[in-house]
Amino acid sequence: MAAGTTGAARRRYYARHIAHYTKKNNTLIGLGALFLIGMILGAVILRGAGEETVGLLERVVGGFITRRAQSGLSENFFSAFGSSMLFILVLFVSGFCAIAQPVILSIPLIRGLGFGFSAASLYLRYGASATGMVGVLMLPGMLLSTVAILLCCRQSLRLSGRFFAAIRPSPAGSEPVFSLRNYCFGYISAACLVALSAFAEAVLYLAFANSIVLG
């Protein structure tokens, strides 16, 4: 009886913590869901595309991977860093616009679409042998940089919401409190995380790109 009571108490404890975490991070979870939706949509759209479109995308992705495999550490680092930082810069600027919420929410979707298209095109062209390329070279860096992008999305939504609240008639003291200093620090941290993901991706390409067999 005591063991059953202890087990039930433990389940309630974990359930409360999960519910608290979900409530506290509901925005971040929603942004992550948008990324997953974009990734799935990218794969589904590509599967339904015509042969000419699929062939073009396969050549683009294949050429990109070939260039990465033939490039050095610094070239791969700056390529990966620049592509992710473009999203970060767009989000940073969007945070200062009161009506930029649709743009901010579209970023995770676009990021997911890009990865979905790339991964799906590799699988369509190379089959199961593309698993090594996707899982070893593409996924680790993409996950780290996507976490940074999602955190920036949340920051930008908060600041944009603060500006939107400022232009609406509202009771005194009802505007959400937000620190511009924390906003900038959050983006500096995100840039560091993107740099880390870019370095990890560059190292992985240098170490494994020429040893993964496709096709």
C-alpha positions as CSV (number, residue, x, y, z in Angstrom):
1,M,0.0,0.0,0.0
2,A,2.8,2.4,0.9
3,A,4.6,1.6,-2.3
4,G,1.5,2.4,-4.3
5,T,1.0,5.7,-2.4
6,T,4.6,6.6,-3.0
7,G,4.3,5.9,-6.7
8,A,1.2,8.0,-7.0
9,A,2.8,10.9,-5.2
10,R,5.8,10.7,-7.4
11,R,3.6,10.8,-10.5
12,R,1.7,13.8,-9.2
13,Y,5.1,15.5,-8.4
14,Y,6.4,15.0,-12.0
15,A,3.0,16.0,-13.5
16,R,3.0,19.3,-11.5
17,H,6.6,20.0,-12.7
18,I,5.7,19.2,-16.3
19,A,2.6,21.4,-16.1
20,H,4.6,24.2,-14.5
21,Y,7.3,24.0,-17.2
22,T,4.8,23.9,-20.0
23,K,2.9,26.9,-18.6
24,K,6.1,28.9,-18.1
25,N,7.5,28.0,-21.6
26,N,4.3,27.8,-23.6
27,T,5.6,30.4,-26.1
28,L,8.9,28.5,-26.7
29,I,7.0,25.2,-27.0
30,G,4.7,26.8,-29.6
31,L,7.6,28.2,-31.6
32,G,9.2,24.7,-31.5
33,A,5.9,23.3,-32.8
34,L,6.0,25.8,-35.7
35,F,9.5,24.6,-36.6
36,L,8.4,21.0,-36.6
37,I,5.3,21.9,-38.7
38,G,7.6,23.6,-41.2
39,M,10.0,20.6,-41.3
40,I,7.1,18.2,-42.0
41,L,5.5,20.6,-44.6
42,G,8.9,20.8,-46.4
43,A,9.2,17.1,-46.7
44,V,5.5,16.7,-47.7
45,I,5.6,19.5,-50.3
46,L,8.8,18.1,-51.8
47,R,7.3,14.6,-52.1
48,G,4.4,16.1,-54.0
49,A,6.5,18.3,-56.3
50,G,7.2,17.6,-59.9
51,E,10.3,15.8,-61.1
52,E,11.8,19.0,-62.5
53,T,11.5,20.8,-59.1
54,V,12.8,17.8,-57.2
55,G,15.7,17.4,-59.5
56,L,16.6,21.1,-59.2
57,L,16.5,21.0,-55.4
58,E,18.5,17.8,-55.4
59,R,21.2,19.4,-57.5
60,V,21.3,22.5,-55.3
61,V,21.5,20.5,-52.0
62,G,24.0,18.1,-53.6
63,G,26.2,21.0,-54.8
64,F,26.0,22.6,-51.3
65,I,27.2,19.4,-49.6
66,T,30.0,18.9,-52.2
67,R,31.2,22.5,-51.6
68,R,31.1,22.0,-47.8
69,A,33.0,18.7,-48.1
70,Q,35.7,20.4,-50.2
71,S,36.0,23.5,-48.0
72,G,38.2,24.1,-45.0
73,L,37.2,24.7,-41.4
74,S,37.0,28.5,-41.6
75,E,34.9,28.5,-44.8
76,N,32.4,26.0,-43.3
77,F,32.3,27.9,-40.1
78,F,31.5,31.3,-41.7
79,S,29.0,29.6,-44.1
80,A,27.0,28.0,-41.2
81,F,27.4,31.1,-39.0
82,G,26.2,33.5,-41.6
83,S,23.1,31.5,-42.6
84,S,21.9,31.3,-39.0
85,M,22.9,34.9,-38.1
86,L,20.7,36.2,-40.9
87,F,17.7,34.9,-39.0
88,I,19.0,36.3,-35.7
89,L,19.5,39.8,-37.2
90,V,16.0,39.8,-38.8
91,L,14.5,38.8,-35.4
92,F,16.6,41.4,-33.5
93,V,15.2,44.2,-35.7
94,S,11.7,42.8,-35.7
95,G,11.6,43.1,-32.0
96,F,11.5,46.9,-32.3
97,C,8.4,46.8,-34.5
98,A,5.0,46.8,-32.8
99,I,3.4,44.9,-35.7
100,A,6.2,42.4,-36.5
101,Q,4.6,39.4,-34.7
102,P,3.7,37.7,-38.0
103,V,7.3,38.1,-39.3
104,I,8.7,36.7,-36.1
105,L,6.3,33.7,-36.1
106,S,7.2,32.9,-39.7
107,I,10.9,32.5,-38.9
108,P,10.6,29.0,-37.2
109,L,8.3,27.9,-40.0
110,I,10.8,29.0,-42.7
111,R,13.7,27.4,-40.7
112,G,11.8,24.1,-40.5
113,L,10.8,24.3,-44.2
114,G,14.5,24.7,-45.2
115,F,15.6,21.7,-43.2
116,G,12.7,19.6,-44.3
117,F,13.4,20.4,-48.0
118,S,17.1,19.7,-47.6
119,A,16.7,16.4,-45.7
120,A,13.9,15.1,-47.9
121,S,15.8,15.9,-51.1
122,L,18.8,13.9,-49.8
123,Y,16.6,10.9,-48.9
124,L,14.8,11.1,-52.3
125,R,18.1,11.1,-54.1
126,Y,20.2,8.7,-52.0
127,G,17.7,6.7,-50.0
128,A,18.7,5.3,-46.6
129,S,22.4,6.1,-47.2
130,A,21.5,9.8,-46.6
131,T,20.9,9.0,-42.9
132,G,24.6,9.5,-42.1
133,M,24.7,12.8,-43.9
134,V,21.6,14.1,-42.2
135,G,22.2,12.7,-38.8
136,V,25.9,13.3,-38.4
137,L,26.6,16.5,-40.5
138,M,23.3,18.4,-40.7
139,L,21.3,17.7,-37.6
140,P,23.6,18.5,-34.6
141,G,24.5,22.1,-35.8
142,M,21.0,22.7,-37.0
143,L,19.5,21.8,-33.6
144,L,21.9,24.1,-31.7
145,S,21.3,27.0,-34.0
146,T,17.6,26.4,-34.1
147,V,17.4,26.6,-30.3
148,A,19.2,30.0,-30.4
149,I,16.7,31.1,-33.1
150,L,13.7,30.0,-31.1
151,L,15.0,31.8,-28.0
152,C,15.4,35.0,-30.1
153,C,11.9,34.6,-31.4
154,R,10.6,34.6,-27.9
155,Q,12.6,37.6,-27.0
156,S,11.5,39.5,-30.1
157,L,7.8,38.6,-29.5
158,R,8.1,40.0,-26.0
159,L,9.7,43.3,-27.1
160,S,7.3,43.7,-30.0
161,G,4.4,43.0,-27.7
162,R,5.8,45.7,-25.4
163,F,5.8,48.3,-28.2
164,F,2.3,47.1,-29.3
165,A,1.0,47.6,-25.8
166,A,2.5,51.1,-25.7
167,I,0.4,52.2,-28.7
168,R,-2.9,50.9,-27.3
169,P,-5.0,52.7,-24.7
170,S,-4.5,50.6,-21.5
171,P,-4.8,51.1,-17.8
172,A,-1.8,52.5,-16.1
173,G,0.7,49.9,-15.0
174,S,-0.8,47.2,-17.2
175,E,2.0,47.2,-19.8
176,P,4.3,44.2,-19.6
177,V,7.7,44.9,-18.1
178,F,10.7,44.3,-20.4
179,S,14.4,45.0,-20.1
180,L,16.1,46.3,-23.2
181,R,19.4,45.4,-21.6
182,N,18.3,41.8,-21.1
183,Y,17.1,41.8,-24.7
184,C,20.5,42.7,-26.0
185,F,22.3,40.3,-23.7
186,G,19.9,37.5,-24.9
187,Y,20.9,38.2,-28.5
188,I,24.6,38.2,-27.6
189,S,24.1,34.8,-25.9
190,A,22.2,33.6,-29.0
191,A,25.0,34.7,-31.3
192,C,27.5,32.8,-29.1
193,L,25.4,29.7,-29.4
194,V,25.1,30.1,-33.1
195,A,28.9,30.4,-33.3
196,L,29.3,27.2,-31.2
197,S,26.9,25.4,-33.5
198,A,28.7,26.7,-36.6
199,F,32.0,25.5,-35.2
200,A,30.6,22.1,-34.4
201,E,29.2,21.8,-37.9
202,A,32.4,22.8,-39.5
203,V,34.4,20.3,-37.4
204,L,31.9,17.5,-38.3
205,Y,32.2,18.3,-42.0
206,L,36.0,18.3,-41.8
207,A,36.1,15.0,-39.9
208,F,33.3,13.0,-41.6
209,A,32.1,14.6,-44.9
210,N,34.6,12.6,-47.1
211,S,34.0,9.3,-45.2
212,I,30.2,9.2,-45.6
213,V,29.1,7.2,-48.6
214,L,26.0,8.3,-50.4
215,G,24.0,6.3,-52.9
